[in-house]
Amino acid sequence: MPVVNKASQNWKDEIEEGEFPLDDFFREKFVDSQFSPRDFGDVIQGLLEAEQLDYDQWRQIATLGFDHCYDQTITALKCISQNDSNDDRQFNARQLLKENNAA
């Protein structure tokens, strides 16, 4: 299912700049797609790497990830902290890892 989930959920392209909070966005997406919060782990890294997200949006997505798919969120943050070309996103990922004792 991870491959299907990643291919079918292009949510990162649908999040508009400045849209915050994202609660309604994700509630609607989960209901419309029958995508469960548990499946969220399959798309968390792509969402956290989305270029158009501001810090508040990015942080809210990470928080949803911690709530629904902790291990996948930690893995995504570790990858971002080491490999992302955006220095700010790397820094933010490192901070979240430290806050969650996963650094």
N, CA, C and O atoms as CSV, one atom per row, in Angstrom:
chain,resi,resn,atom,element,x,y,z
A,1,MET,N,N,0.788,-1.212,0.000
A,1,MET,CA,C,0.000,0.000,0.000
A,1,MET,C,C,0.834,1.281,0.000
A,1,MET,O,O,0.365,2.286,-0.533
A,2,PRO,N,N,2.036,1.303,0.564
A,2,PRO,CA,C,2.785,2.560,0.556
A,2,PRO,C,C,2.979,3.140,-0.848
A,2,PRO,O,O,2.865,4.351,-1.033
A,3,VAL,N,N,3.266,2.303,-1.824
A,3,VAL,CA,C,3.475,2.801,-3.185
A,3,VAL,C,C,2.190,3.398,-3.736
A,3,VAL,O,O,2.208,4.456,-4.365
A,4,VAL,N,N,1.079,2.720,-3.498
A,4,VAL,CA,C,-0.226,3.219,-3.953
A,4,VAL,C,C,-0.553,4.532,-3.241
A,4,VAL,O,O,-1.002,5.486,-3.876
A,5,ASN,N,N,-0.332,4.582,-1.942
A,5,ASN,CA,C,-0.615,5.801,-1.186
A,5,ASN,C,C,0.202,6.980,-1.699
A,5,ASN,O,O,-0.335,8.070,-1.895
A,6,LYS,N,N,1.487,6.767,-1.915
A,6,LYS,CA,C,2.343,7.848,-2.390
A,6,LYS,C,C,1.921,8.323,-3.778
A,6,LYS,O,O,1.943,9.520,-4.065
A,7,ALA,N,N,1.539,7.386,-4.628
A,7,ALA,CA,C,1.155,7.735,-5.997
A,7,ALA,C,C,-0.200,8.431,-6.059
A,7,ALA,O,O,-0.427,9.273,-6.927
A,8,SER,N,N,-1.084,8.091,-5.159
A,8,SER,CA,C,-2.450,8.618,-5.251
A,8,SER,C,C,-2.686,9.881,-4.436
A,8,SER,O,O,-3.672,10.580,-4.668
A,9,GLN,N,N,-1.825,10.184,-3.504
A,9,GLN,CA,C,-2.045,11.339,-2.621
A,9,GLN,C,C,-0.998,12.411,-2.888
A,9,GLN,O,O,0.103,12.373,-2.339
A,10,ASN,N,N,-1.355,13.354,-3.729
A,10,ASN,CA,C,-0.452,14.465,-4.052
A,10,ASN,C,C,-0.817,15.701,-3.240
A,10,ASN,O,O,-0.881,16.812,-3.766
A,11,TRP,N,N,-1.047,15.493,-1.984
A,11,TRP,CA,C,-1.519,16.563,-1.123
A,11,TRP,C,C,-0.549,17.723,-1.043
A,11,TRP,O,O,-0.968,18.872,-0.902
A,12,LYS,N,N,0.733,17.441,-1.130
A,12,LYS,CA,C,1.694,18.529,-0.994
A,12,LYS,C,C,1.491,19.577,-2.071
A,12,LYS,O,O,1.792,20.751,-1.855
A,13,ASP,N,N,0.987,19.174,-3.224
A,13,ASP,CA,C,0.728,20.122,-4.302
A,13,ASP,C,C,-0.576,20.881,-4.101
A,13,ASP,O,O,-0.814,21.884,-4.774
A,14,GLU,N,N,-1.419,20.422,-3.194
A,14,GLU,CA,C,-2.725,21.031,-2.980
A,14,GLU,C,C,-2.749,22.005,-1.802
A,14,GLU,O,O,-3.691,22.785,-1.667
A,15,ILE,N,N,-1.735,21.968,-0.961
A,15,ILE,CA,C,-1.690,22.879,0.178
A,15,ILE,C,C,-1.302,24.255,-0.333
A,15,ILE,O,O,-0.263,24.430,-0.970
A,16,GLU,N,N,-2.145,25.216,-0.046
A,16,GLU,CA,C,-1.893,26.571,-0.515
A,16,GLU,C,C,-1.021,27.329,0.474
A,16,GLU,O,O,-1.092,27.127,1.686
A,17,GLU,N,N,-0.210,28.195,-0.077
A,17,GLU,CA,C,0.647,29.031,0.750
A,17,GLU,C,C,-0.212,29.848,1.705
A,17,GLU,O,O,-1.196,30.464,1.294
A,18,GLY,N,N,0.158,29.852,2.959
A,18,GLY,CA,C,-0.558,30.616,3.967
A,18,GLY,C,C,-1.785,29.937,4.541
A,18,GLY,O,O,-2.389,30.455,5.480
A,19,GLU,N,N,-2.171,28.784,3.999
A,19,GLU,CA,C,-3.338,28.069,4.528
A,19,GLU,C,C,-2.969,27.488,5.892
A,19,GLU,O,O,-2.103,26.619,5.998
A,20,PHE,N,N,-3.639,27.982,6.929
A,20,PHE,CA,C,-3.321,27.538,8.276
A,20,PHE,C,C,-4.482,27.877,9.189
A,20,PHE,O,O,-5.051,28.959,9.043
A,21,PRO,N,N,-4.857,27.044,10.097
A,21,PRO,CA,C,-4.317,25.704,10.319
A,21,PRO,C,C,-4.792,24.748,9.227
A,21,PRO,O,O,-5.713,25.053,8.469
A,22,LEU,N,N,-4.159,23.616,9.167
A,22,LEU,CA,C,-4.452,22.629,8.132
A,22,LEU,C,C,-5.428,21.557,8.593
A,22,LEU,O,O,-5.614,20.558,7.898
A,23,ASP,N,N,-6.049,21.741,9.737
A,23,ASP,CA,C,-6.970,20.735,10.282
A,23,ASP,C,C,-8.077,20.381,9.292
A,23,ASP,O,O,-8.308,19.205,9.010
A,24,ASP,N,N,-8.760,21.395,8.765
A,24,ASP,CA,C,-9.852,21.140,7.825
A,24,ASP,C,C,-9.338,20.483,6.551
A,24,ASP,O,O,-9.983,19.581,6.015
A,25,PHE,N,N,-8.190,20.924,6.064
A,25,PHE,CA,C,-7.598,20.335,4.861
A,25,PHE,C,C,-7.416,18.831,5.040
A,25,PHE,O,O,-7.855,18.048,4.198
A,26,PHE,N,N,-6.772,18.426,6.132
A,26,PHE,CA,C,-6.509,17.002,6.324
A,26,PHE,C,C,-7.761,16.215,6.679
A,26,PHE,O,O,-7.905,15.068,6.257
A,27,ARG,N,N,-8.660,16.803,7.438
A,27,ARG,CA,C,-9.918,16.125,7.755
A,27,ARG,C,C,-10.663,15.797,6.459
A,27,ARG,O,O,-11.151,14.680,6.282
A,28,GLU,N,N,-10.746,16.767,5.565
A,28,GLU,CA,C,-11.419,16.564,4.283
A,28,GLU,C,C,-10.696,15.514,3.446
A,28,GLU,O,O,-11.339,14.660,2.836
A,29,LYS,N,N,-9.390,15.567,3.410
A,29,LYS,CA,C,-8.616,14.607,2.610
A,29,LYS,C,C,-8.779,13.189,3.148
A,29,LYS,O,O,-8.931,12.246,2.371
A,30,PHE,N,N,-8.749,13.031,4.468
A,30,PHE,CA,C,-8.921,11.696,5.040
A,30,PHE,C,C,-10.298,11.140,4.703
A,30,PHE,O,O,-10.418,9.963,4.363
A,31,VAL,N,N,-11.336,11.961,4.791
A,31,VAL,CA,C,-12.699,11.508,4.516
A,31,VAL,C,C,-12.892,11.232,3.026
A,31,VAL,O,O,-13.386,10.168,2.652
A,32,ASP,N,N,-12.504,12.188,2.171
A,32,ASP,CA,C,-12.726,12.059,0.730
A,32,ASP,C,C,-11.979,10.881,0.118
A,32,ASP,O,O,-12.499,10.221,-0.782
A,33,SER,N,N,-10.793,10.615,0.583
A,33,SER,CA,C,-9.967,9.569,-0.028
A,33,SER,C,C,-10.048,8.240,0.703
A,33,SER,O,O,-9.488,7.243,0.247
A,34,GLN,N,N,-10.732,8.219,1.822
A,34,GLN,CA,C,-10.762,7.046,2.698
A,34,GLN,C,C,-9.348,6.652,3.114
A,34,GLN,O,O,-9.042,5.484,3.354
A,35,PHE,N,N,-8.518,7.653,3.187
A,35,PHE,CA,C,-7.131,7.522,3.602
A,35,PHE,C,C,-7.113,7.614,5.113
A,35,PHE,O,O,-7.610,8.592,5.671
A,36,SER,N,N,-6.575,6.658,5.767
A,36,SER,CA,C,-6.611,6.658,7.226
A,36,SER,C,C,-5.417,7.425,7.787
A,36,SER,O,O,-4.386,7.553,7.127
A,37,PRO,N,N,-5.563,7.927,8.992
A,37,PRO,CA,C,-4.419,8.578,9.620
A,37,PRO,C,C,-3.196,7.662,9.693
A,37,PRO,O,O,-2.060,8.133,9.654
A,38,ARG,N,N,-3.429,6.369,9.797
A,38,ARG,CA,C,-2.300,5.429,9.836
A,38,ARG,C,C,-1.543,5.416,8.508
A,38,ARG,O,O,-0.322,5.259,8.485
A,39,ASP,N,N,-2.277,5.585,7.398
A,39,ASP,CA,C,-1.650,5.645,6.080
A,39,ASP,C,C,-0.820,6.918,5.897
A,39,ASP,O,O,-0.011,7.014,4.974
A,40,PHE,N,N,-1.027,7.867,6.764
A,40,PHE,CA,C,-0.333,9.151,6.687
A,40,PHE,C,C,1.183,8.958,6.660
A,40,PHE,O,O,1.903,9.760,6.065
A,41,GLY,N,N,1.657,7.912,7.293
A,41,GLY,CA,C,3.088,7.633,7.318
A,41,GLY,C,C,3.685,7.399,5.953
A,41,GLY,O,O,4.881,7.604,5.748
A,42,ASP,N,N,2.851,6.965,5.007
A,42,ASP,CA,C,3.344,6.714,3.656
A,42,ASP,C,C,3.641,7.993,2.894
A,42,ASP,O,O,4.406,7.974,1.930
A,43,VAL,N,N,3.046,9.102,3.310
A,43,VAL,CA,C,3.216,10.356,2.573
A,43,VAL,C,C,3.868,11.465,3.398
A,43,VAL,O,O,4.054,12.575,2.899
A,44,ILE,N,N,4.213,11.181,4.638
A,44,ILE,CA,C,4.724,12.221,5.528
A,44,ILE,C,C,6.006,12.868,5.002
A,44,ILE,O,O,6.150,14.087,5.087
A,45,GLN,N,N,6.921,12.095,4.470
A,45,GLN,CA,C,8.175,12.681,4.014
A,45,GLN,C,C,7.939,13.634,2.848
A,45,GLN,O,O,8.506,14.726,2.822
A,46,GLY,N,N,7.120,13.241,1.894
A,46,GLY,CA,C,6.823,14.128,0.774
A,46,GLY,C,C,6.184,15.421,1.224
A,46,GLY,O,O,6.492,16.493,0.703
A,47,LEU,N,N,5.289,15.317,2.195
A,47,LEU,CA,C,4.645,16.527,2.718
A,47,LEU,C,C,5.669,17.431,3.402
A,47,LEU,O,O,5.659,18.646,3.202
A,48,LEU,N,N,6.548,16.845,4.204
A,48,LEU,CA,C,7.545,17.646,4.924
A,48,LEU,C,C,8.588,18.253,3.989
A,48,LEU,O,O,9.277,19.200,4.368
A,49,GLU,N,N,8.709,17.730,2.795
A,49,GLU,CA,C,9.663,18.265,1.826
A,49,GLU,C,C,9.021,19.269,0.866
A,49,GLU,O,O,9.713,19.828,0.016
A,50,ALA,N,N,7.724,19.506,0.984
A,50,ALA,CA,C,7.031,20.420,0.075
A,50,ALA,C,C,7.619,21.828,0.175
A,50,ALA,O,O,7.778,22.367,1.270
A,51,GLU,N,N,7.931,22.399,-0.946
A,51,GLU,CA,C,8.598,23.704,-1.006
A,51,GLU,C,C,7.719,24.858,-0.548
A,51,GLU,O,O,8.229,25.823,0.020
A,52,GLN,N,N,6.406,24.784,-0.781
A,52,GLN,CA,C,5.547,25.938,-0.538
A,52,GLN,C,C,5.115,26.104,0.911
A,52,GLN,O,O,4.467,27.096,1.243
A,53,LEU,N,N,5.452,25.173,1.772
A,53,LEU,CA,C,5.007,25.255,3.159
A,53,LEU,C,C,5.756,26.331,3.934
A,53,LEU,O,O,6.976,26.461,3.831
A,54,ASP,N,N,4.996,27.103,4.715
A,54,ASP,CA,C,5.665,27.997,5.643
A,54,ASP,C,C,5.942,27.203,6.924
A,54,ASP,O,O,5.546,26.044,7.043
A,55,TYR,N,N,6.619,27.834,7.868
A,55,TYR,CA,C,7.023,27.101,9.072
A,55,TYR,C,C,5.834,26.561,9.845
A,55,TYR,O,O,5.878,25.419,10.300
A,56,ASP,N,N,4.766,27.344,10.011
A,56,ASP,CA,C,3.608,26.876,10.774
A,56,ASP,C,C,2.950,25.670,10.124
A,56,ASP,O,O,2.562,24.728,10.815
A,57,GLN,N,N,2.820,25.688,8.806
A,57,GLN,CA,C,2.244,24.548,8.092
A,57,GLN,C,C,3.137,23.322,8.269
A,57,GLN,O,O,2.662,22.224,8.559
A,58,TRP,N,N,4.431,23.531,8.089
A,58,TRP,CA,C,5.391,22.434,8.197
A,58,TRP,C,C,5.338,21.811,9.590
A,58,TRP,O,O,5.327,20.589,9.737
A,59,ARG,N,N,5.306,22.655,10.588
A,59,ARG,CA,C,5.264,22.182,11.971
A,59,ARG,C,C,3.962,21.419,12.255
A,59,ARG,O,O,3.981,20.401,12.947
A,60,GLN,N,N,2.838,21.906,11.725
A,60,GLN,CA,C,1.577,21.215,11.943
A,60,GLN,C,C,1.580,19.844,11.272
A,60,GLN,O,O,1.058,18.882,11.836
A,61,ILE,N,N,2.154,19.741,10.087
A,61,ILE,CA,C,2.234,18.445,9.414
A,61,ILE,C,C,3.108,17.501,10.227
A,61,ILE,O,O,2.767,16.331,10.395
A,62,ALA,N,N,4.223,17.994,10.727
A,62,ALA,CA,C,5.086,17.157,11.565
A,62,ALA,C,C,4.345,16.697,12.811
A,62,ALA,O,O,4.470,15.540,13.213
A,63,THR,N,N,3.580,17.580,13.421
A,63,THR,CA,C,2.811,17.218,14.619
A,63,THR,C,C,1.778,16.151,14.297
A,63,THR,O,O,1.606,15.206,15.068
A,64,LEU,N,N,1.087,16.288,13.168
A,64,LEU,CA,C,0.151,15.236,12.739
A,64,LEU,C,C,0.888,13.917,12.534
A,64,LEU,O,O,0.390,12.844,12.877
A,65,GLY,N,N,2.086,14.027,11.966
A,65,GLY,CA,C,2.891,12.829,11.772
A,65,GLY,C,C,3.237,12.157,13.094
A,65,GLY,O,O,3.151,10.935,13.216
A,66,PHE,N,N,3.625,12.951,14.075
A,66,PHE,CA,C,3.932,12.376,15.389
A,66,PHE,C,C,2.693,11.719,15.997
A,66,PHE,O,O,2.794,10.683,16.654
A,67,ASP,N,N,1.539,12.319,15.778
A,67,ASP,CA,C,0.295,11.767,16.334
A,67,ASP,C,C,-0.136,10.467,15.655
A,67,ASP,O,O,-0.653,9.563,16.313
A,68,HIS,N,N,0.077,10.372,14.343
A,68,HIS,CA,C,-0.471,9.250,13.585
A,68,HIS,C,C,0.563,8.215,13.135
A,68,HIS,O,O,0.226,7.049,12.929
A,69,CYS,N,N,1.794,8.633,12.985
A,69,CYS,CA,C,2.812,7.711,12.448
A,69,CYS,C,C,4.195,8.146,12.951
A,69,CYS,O,O,5.042,8.600,12.182
A,70,TYR,N,N,4.389,7.996,14.226
A,70,TYR,CA,C,5.584,8.498,14.900
A,70,TYR,C,C,6.878,8.005,14.234
A,70,TYR,O,O,7.751,8.808,13.903
A,71,ASP,N,N,6.998,6.703,14.042
A,71,ASP,CA,C,8.255,6.146,13.515
A,71,ASP,C,C,8.581,6.670,12.113
A,71,ASP,O,O,9.729,7.011,11.830
A,72,GLN,N,N,7.578,6.734,11.240
A,72,GLN,CA,C,7.815,7.234,9.884
A,72,GLN,C,C,8.169,8.720,9.908
A,72,GLN,O,O,8.959,9.185,9.086
A,73,THR,N,N,7.590,9.458,10.839
A,73,THR,CA,C,7.889,10.886,10.947
A,73,THR,C,C,9.330,11.084,11.400
A,73,THR,O,O,10.038,11.937,10.865
A,74,ILE,N,N,9.763,10.309,12.371
A,74,ILE,CA,C,11.167,10.382,12.821
A,74,ILE,C,C,12.102,10.040,11.670
A,74,ILE,O,O,13.101,10.728,11.463
A,75,THR,N,N,11.796,9.000,10.927
A,75,THR,CA,C,12.626,8.606,9.783
A,75,THR,C,C,12.683,9.729,8.751
A,75,THR,O,O,13.756,10.046,8.237
A,76,ALA,N,N,11.537,10.330,8.447
A,76,ALA,CA,C,11.495,11.425,7.474
A,76,ALA,C,C,12.312,12.616,7.962
A,76,ALA,O,O,13.064,13.211,7.189
A,77,LEU,N,N,12.171,12.963,9.225
A,77,LEU,CA,C,12.922,14.098,9.772
A,77,LEU,C,C,14.422,13.831,9.764
A,77,LEU,O,O,15.208,14.738,9.489
A,78,LYS,N,N,14.823,12.618,10.056
A,78,LYS,CA,C,16.251,12.283,10.006
A,78,LYS,C,C,16.791,12.435,8.584
A,78,LYS,O,O,17.883,12.964,8.377
A,79,CYS,N,N,16.020,11.970,7.619
A,79,CYS,CA,C,16.430,12.092,6.217
A,79,CYS,C,C,16.532,13.567,5.825
A,79,CYS,O,O,17.506,13.976,5.192
A,80,ILE,N,N,15.548,14.350,6.191
A,80,ILE,CA,C,15.551,15.780,5.878
A,80,ILE,C,C,16.719,16.477,6.569
A,80,ILE,O,O,17.376,17.327,5.968
A,81,SER,N,N,16.979,16.126,7.821
A,81,SER,CA,C,18.049,16.785,8.575
A,81,SER,C,C,19.427,16.515,7.983
A,81,SER,O,O,20.362,17.287,8.200
A,82,GLN,N,N,19.552,15.435,7.246
A,82,GLN,CA,C,20.847,15.072,6.676
A,82,GLN,C,C,20.973,15.381,5.189
A,82,GLN,O,O,22.074,15.649,4.707
A,83,ASN,N,N,19.857,15.348,4.452
A,83,ASN,CA,C,19.958,15.378,2.999
A,83,ASN,C,C,19.243,16.523,2.299
A,83,ASN,O,O,19.462,16.736,1.106
A,84,ASP,N,N,18.404,17.257,2.994
A,84,ASP,CA,C,17.606,18.283,2.328
A,84,ASP,C,C,18.485,19.449,1.903
A,84,ASP,O,O,19.404,19.833,2.626
A,85,SER,N,N,18.211,20.005,0.745
A,85,SER,CA,C,19.008,21.128,0.244
A,85,SER,C,C,18.613,22.460,0.886
A,85,SER,O,O,19.317,23.458,0.729
A,86,ASN,N,N,17.497,22.477,1.602
A,86,ASN,CA,C,17.027,23.693,2.263
A,86,ASN,C,C,17.585,23.727,3.684
A,86,ASN,O,O,17.204,22.913,4.525
A,87,ASP,N,N,18.476,24.660,3.945
A,87,ASP,CA,C,19.135,24.748,5.256
A,87,ASP,C,C,18.150,24.981,6.395
A,87,ASP,O,O,18.307,24.422,7.481
A,88,ASP,N,N,17.129,25.809,6.148
A,88,ASP,CA,C,16.131,26.076,7.193
A,88,ASP,C,C,15.357,24.811,7.538
A,88,ASP,O,O,15.104,24.535,8.710
A,89,ARG,N,N,14.983,24.045,6.520
A,89,ARG,CA,C,14.241,22.811,6.768
A,89,ARG,C,C,15.123,21.801,7.500
A,89,ARG,O,O,14.643,21.085,8.379
A,90,GLN,N,N,16.399,21.737,7.147
A,90,GLN,CA,C,17.332,20.860,7.870
A,90,GLN,C,C,17.388,21.253,9.340
A,90,GLN,O,O,17.296,20.396,10.219
A,91,PHE,N,N,17.538,22.539,9.605
A,91,PHE,CA,C,17.606,23.026,10.973
A,91,PHE,C,C,16.325,22.691,11.731
A,91,PHE,O,O,16.383,22.199,12.858
A,92,ASN,N,N,15.172,22.953,11.121
A,92,ASN,CA,C,13.892,22.679,11.772
A,92,ASN,C,C,13.708,21.192,12.049
A,92,ASN,O,O,13.179,20.810,13.093
A,93,ALA,N,N,14.140,20.365,11.123
A,93,ALA,CA,C,14.049,18.916,11.329
A,93,ALA,C,C,14.916,18.488,12.509
A,93,ALA,O,O,14.496,17.676,13.333
A,94,ARG,N,N,16.124,19.038,12.585
A,94,ARG,CA,C,17.015,18.716,13.713
A,94,ARG,C,C,16.396,19.149,15.041
A,94,ARG,O,O,16.478,18.431,16.037
A,95,GLN,N,N,15.780,20.327,15.044
A,95,GLN,CA,C,15.146,20.819,16.266
A,95,GLN,C,C,14.011,19.892,16.713
A,95,GLN,O,O,13.902,19.569,17.896
A,96,LEU,N,N,13.179,19.471,15.779
A,96,LEU,CA,C,12.082,18.566,16.133
A,96,LEU,C,C,12.599,17.222,16.634
A,96,LEU,O,O,12.037,16.637,17.561
A,97,LEU,N,N,13.668,16.741,16.017
A,97,LEU,CA,C,14.260,15.485,16.483
A,97,LEU,C,C,14.763,15.637,17.917
A,97,LEU,O,O,14.570,14.744,18.742
A,98,LYS,N,N,15.403,16.759,18.212
A,98,LYS,CA,C,15.880,17.002,19.587
A,98,LYS,C,C,14.711,17.088,20.557
A,98,LYS,O,O,14.749,16.504,21.640
A,99,GLU,N,N,13.664,17.825,20.162
A,99,GLU,CA,C,12.482,17.978,21.036
A,99,GLU,C,C,11.823,16.634,21.341
A,99,GLU,O,O,11.192,16.471,22.385
A,100,ASN,N,N,11.968,15.690,20.443
A,100,ASN,CA,C,11.346,14.377,20.608
A,100,ASN,C,C,12.362,13.305,21.004
A,100,ASN,O,O,12.103,12.107,20.885
A,101,ASN,N,N,13.513,13.758,21.475
A,101,ASN,CA,C,14.568,12.844,21.946
A,101,ASN,C,C,14.914,11.780,20.917
A,101,ASN,O,O,15.123,10.615,21.253
A,102,ALA,N,N,14.971,12.203,19.650
A,102,ALA,CA,C,15.272,11.256,18.590
A,102,ALA,C,C,16.487,11.689,17.768
A,102,ALA,O,O,16.749,11.136,16.700
A,103,ALA,N,N,17.218,12.667,18.264
A,103,ALA,CA,C,18.387,13.177,17.533
A,103,ALA,C,C,19.546,12.220,17.602
A,103,ALA,O,O,20.607,12.493,17.041
